[in-house]
Amino acid sequence: MGKVVVVGSINVDMVFTSDIRPKAGETVLGNTFSLIPGGKGANQAVAAAKLGAESVMVGCVGLDSNGDFAVDSLKAVNVNTECVDVVHNVPTGVANIIVAENDNSIIVIPGANYKVDIDLVRRYKEVVLSADIVLLQLEIPLETVEYILDLCSENNVKVLLNPAPAVELSKSMIEKASYITPNEHELKIILGKDSTEEEMKKYPNKLIVTLGSKGVKYFDGTDIKLIPSYKAEVVDTTGAGDTFCGALAAALVRGDGLEDAIRFANRAAAYSVTKLGAQSGMPTLDQLEK
């Protein structure tokens, strides 16, 4: 199995559930509280590791209990955390999630994730360039993402970019990424225009567009292919997109062709929605094969 190096965010999700959403100035009694490891980078590193890839995390946490919790959660599933720096005077990234009235409200504090800067990447340059695929998201500074794309392009290292949260990407960034995995909404933002199938045809085997329950589409150089998703009993969709990206990277580094890798990632994402939690719901290779 090959090596996936993830450069990205590490968060701790603080989830409060309540029957009522508090209004401004109001206090309500809630039902449950959970502390859950998260962050797109960490989630994708966990998905890749659980599915058999050698998974290395490059990122930052604060000198606090949340940082300890997040790193321990990564180590527990064999993600290599030697390139996770502990930074002082900045807290570990957190998301405050209120689940009430069949919806959620989220406040994200990036914290130490904004310390994942170019200097950090330069320090771990050899590790980044040792990857079979580098996996990126957009929860760290955009200039860091651009630097890694340049670095990997110059050294013929493949990059899988998950453009979330979405921003318009420069033509250079799109060209330097080997694979980009937007959903339909993100596709329109990253291209800076209404996405059409004609736009997709400019990027064969690169734009891998996730469509939720409808599956995944991409242009294979001849046709726009739709790879259907797997039917699943939905319990919790949190982390399904991250599962897809980590699984896609794991399949590609073990040598699967793109279509087979997408089918494998679809299966992993479908499995993940049948369980509660992002990282805890992600399947192992054994679970997926059964």
Secondary structure, DSSP 8 states (H G I E B T S, - for coil): --EEEEE---EEEEEEEESS---TT-----SEEEEEEE-HHHHHHHHHHHTT-EEEEEEEEESSHHHHHHHHHHHHTT-EEEEEEEESSS--EEEEEEEETTEEEEEEE-GGGGG--HHHHHHTHHHHHT-SEEEE-SSS-HHHHHHHHHHHHHTT-EEEE---S-----HHHHHH-SEE--BHHHHHHHHTS---HHHHTTSTTTB-EE-GGG-EEEE-SSSEEEE-------S--TTHHHHHHHHHHHHHHTT--HHHHHHHHHHHHHHHTTSSSSTTT---HHHHH-
